[in-house]
Amino acid sequence: MIVPPVEELPVQKITEVNKAAFCRLLRRDSMSKLICIDPGHGGYDPGVVAGARESDFNLVVALDLKAELEKDGCRVVMTRTSDTALGNNEKADLQQRCKISDNSGADLFLSIHANAGGGNGAEAYCLSGGQGQIMAAELVECLKPVMGYHGTPVKDGSGLYVVKHTAAPAVLLEVGFMDSSDFKLLAANFHRFGALLAPPLIKFLGGSVTPAVNDKEKGLTMIREGLRLLGG
C-alpha cells in the first residue's frame, strides 16, 4: 500500500484512523522503559505439578500480561514464549534468564511463578528498597482481591538467583499455591491475571501517558506510519 503525503490526504481519511490504535503507536514511540517478563521454569523443569504444570500456568499468565502491556504501547521482552528450558541445568537456565534481561537493557524484571507448600495467597520477592520493592507491593496488591495474601506479602528475595543477579530491579511473583485450595482460584482466573497485573506496570513503563508531539515532521511521520499499519 502506498501512503500519500499527509498534506494530500482528505481530512475524512485521517479522522477514520482507529484513534485508540493510533494513540498506542504514539505512546510506543515515546517510551524508553522496557520490562522483561520471565515465565518461570519450562521444558524439562515443569516446576510444581499439582493438578497442572506450573510452567504452563506461568507461561499463560506471562503471555496474557505481555498482550495487555503491548495493547497500551509498552515495550516487552520475554525470556521464553514456549515450553522450553533456557539451559541444560538449573544454574545455566537461571543465568540465561538474567542474561536476556540484562542484554535487553530492561528497566524491570518480573518473574512469574505459582507456589507450593500448602499455603494460600499471593506473595512477591524482591531486594529491599528501590523500585523492585515498590513494584512488588503494587503487584501483590493487584492480586489481593482474587488470591489474598500469603502472610507478609512482600518478602526478602536476596536468596533467589534471578532477583539477586539481574541488573534491573527484579520481582519474583508467586500468584498463589497450586497444591492447596488456591488451585481452584488459579484455574478459574488464570486468564484474568494478566489484566489484573498490568495497571501498575503500564504506569511504570509510561503507557498511561500520551505524549505531546511538538515536532511537525515527527508528527507527520507518525501519522503516515499509523495509516500504513492500520490499513488507512
C-alpha positions in Angstrom: 0.0 0.0 0.0 1.3 3.5 -0.9 0.6 6.2 1.6 0.3 9.6 0.0 1.8 12.7 1.7 -0.3 13.7 4.7 -0.8 17.1 3.1 -2.7 15.4 0.2 -4.9 13.2 2.4 -8.5 14.2 2.7 -9.5 15.2 6.3 -12.0 12.4 6.3 -9.3 9.8 5.7 -7.3 10.9 8.8 -10.4 11.0 11.0 -11.3 7.4 10.1 -8.0 6.1 11.7 -8.6 3.9 14.7 -7.9 6.5 17.4 -7.1 4.0 20.1 -4.5 2.2 18.0 -3.0 5.5 16.8 -2.6 6.7 20.4 -0.8 3.4 21.3 1.5 4.0 18.3 2.4 7.4 19.6 2.9 6.1 23.2 5.1 3.3 22.0 7.3 5.7 20.0 7.8 7.8 23.2 8.7 5.1 25.7 12.2 4.4 26.8 11.4 2.0 29.6 11.3 -1.8 29.0 10.1 -4.7 31.0 11.5 -8.3 30.9 8.8 -10.8 31.7 10.1 -14.2 32.8 7.7 -17.2 32.9 9.3 -19.4 35.5 10.5 -23.0 34.7 9.8 -24.6 31.3 11.0 -27.6 29.3 12.4 -30.4 31.4 11.6 -28.3 34.5 7.8 -28.1 35.0 8.0 -26.6 38.4 5.2 -27.5 40.7 3.0 -30.3 39.3 -0.3 -30.4 41.2 -3.4 -30.6 39.0 -1.4 -28.8 36.3 2.1 -27.9 35.5 3.3 -24.7 37.0 5.5 -23.9 33.9 2.3 -23.9 31.7 0.4 -21.7 34.2 3.4 -19.2 34.4 3.6 -19.0 30.6 -0.1 -18.3 30.1 -0.1 -15.6 32.7 3.1 -14.1 31.2 1.8 -14.1 27.7 -1.5 -12.6 28.7 0.4 -9.8 30.6 2.6 -9.2 27.6 -0.5 -8.7 25.4 -2.1 -6.3 28.0 1.0 -4.2 28.1 1.6 -4.1 24.4 -2.0 -3.1 23.8 -1.1 0.1 25.7 2.1 0.5 23.7 4.5 -0.8 26.3 7.8 -2.4 25.4 8.2 -6.0 26.5 10.9 -8.7 26.1 10.2 -12.3 27.2 12.7 -14.9 28.5 10.6 -17.6 26.8 7.4 -17.8 24.8 7.0 -21.6 24.6 7.5 -24.7 26.8 11.3 -24.7 26.8 14.2 -24.5 29.2 16.9 -21.9 28.8 19.8 -24.1 29.9 20.9 -27.7 30.4 20.8 -27.4 34.2 19.1 -25.1 36.7 22.0 -22.7 37.1 22.6 -22.3 33.4 18.8 -21.8 33.0 18.7 -19.0 35.6 21.8 -17.4 34.3 20.3 -17.2 30.8 17.1 -15.5 32.1 19.2 -12.9 33.8 21.3 -12.5 30.6 18.2 -11.9 28.5 17.1 -9.2 30.8 20.5 -7.6 31.1 21.2 -7.7 27.3 17.8 -6.1 26.5 18.6 -3.2 28.9 15.4 -3.9 30.8 14.3 -1.4 33.4 12.3 -4.0 35.4 12.5 -7.8 35.6 9.3 -9.7 36.6 9.5 -13.5 37.1 6.0 -15.1 37.3 5.5 -18.3 39.3 3.0 -20.4 41.2 3.7 -21.6 44.7 3.8 -24.9 46.6 3.8 -26.0 50.2 0.1 -26.0 51.1 -0.4 -22.3 51.8 -2.8 -19.7 50.4 -2.4 -16.4 48.8 -0.1 -14.3 46.7 3.4 -13.1 47.7 6.3 -11.3 46.0 10.1 -11.4 46.5 12.5 -8.6 45.9 15.5 -6.9 47.2 15.0 -4.3 50.0 14.4 -0.8 48.9 14.1 0.8 45.5 11.8 0.2 42.5 11.8 -3.5 43.0 10.2 -3.3 46.4 7.7 -0.6 45.3 6.6 -2.7 42.3 6.4 -5.9 44.4 4.0 -4.3 46.7 1.9 -2.9 43.9 1.7 -6.2 42.0 0.8 -8.3 45.0 -1.9 -5.8 45.9 -3.4 -6.3 42.4 -3.8 -10.0 43.2 -5.3 -9.5 46.7 -9.0 -9.3 45.6 -8.7 -12.7 43.9 -6.0 -14.6 45.8 -5.5 -12.8 49.1 -2.0 -12.5 50.8 0.3 -15.2 52.0 1.4 -13.8 55.3 3.6 -10.7 54.8 3.0 -10.2 51.1 6.4 -8.7 50.2 9.4 -10.8 51.2 13.2 -10.8 51.1 14.3 -12.2 47.7 18.0 -11.9 48.2 18.4 -15.7 48.2 16.7 -16.0 44.8 19.1 -16.1 41.8 17.1 -14.1 39.3 16.2 -11.5 41.9 19.8 -11.1 43.0 21.6 -11.3 39.7 19.6 -9.2 37.3 20.9 -5.7 36.6 17.3 -4.3 36.6 15.2 -4.1 39.7 13.6 -7.5 40.0 10.4 -9.1 41.4 9.6 -12.8 41.6 5.8 -13.0 41.9 4.1 -16.1 43.4 0.5 -15.8 42.2 -0.9 -18.5 44.5 -0.4 -22.1 45.6 -1.0 -24.9 43.2 -1.2 -27.6 45.9 -3.9 -26.1 48.1 -7.4 -24.7 47.8 -5.8 -21.9 45.9 -5.7 -24.2 42.8 -9.4 -23.6 42.2 -8.9 -19.9 42.2 -5.9 -20.2 39.9 -7.7 -22.4 37.5 -10.8 -20.2 37.4 -8.9 -16.9 37.0 -5.8 -17.8 35.1 -6.8 -15.6 32.1 -7.6 -12.7 34.4 -4.2 -12.3 36.0 -2.6 -10.6 33.1 -5.2 -7.8 33.1 -5.0 -7.6 36.9 -1.2 -7.1 36.9 -1.0 -4.7 34.0 -2.0 -1.3 35.5 1.0 -0.6 37.8 3.4 -1.9 35.1 1.8 0.4 32.5 2.2 3.3 34.8 5.8 2.5 35.5 6.6 2.0 31.8 4.9 5.1 30.7 1.9 3.6 28.9 -0.7 5.8 30.7 0.9 9.0 29.3 0.0 10.2 25.9 2.9 12.4 24.8 2.6 15.7 23.0 4.1 15.6 19.6 5.6 19.1 19.1 7.9 18.5 16.2 5.8 18.8 13.0 7.9 16.5 10.9 7.9 13.8 13.6 4.1 14.1 13.8 3.7 13.8 10.1 5.9 10.7 10.0 3.9 9.1 12.8 0.6 9.8 11.0 2.0 8.2 7.8 3.2 5.1 9.8 -0.1 4.9 11.7 -2.1 4.9 8.4 0.2 2.3 6.9 -0.1 0.0 9.9 -3.9 0.5 10.2 -4.5 0.0 6.5 -5.8 3.6 6.1 
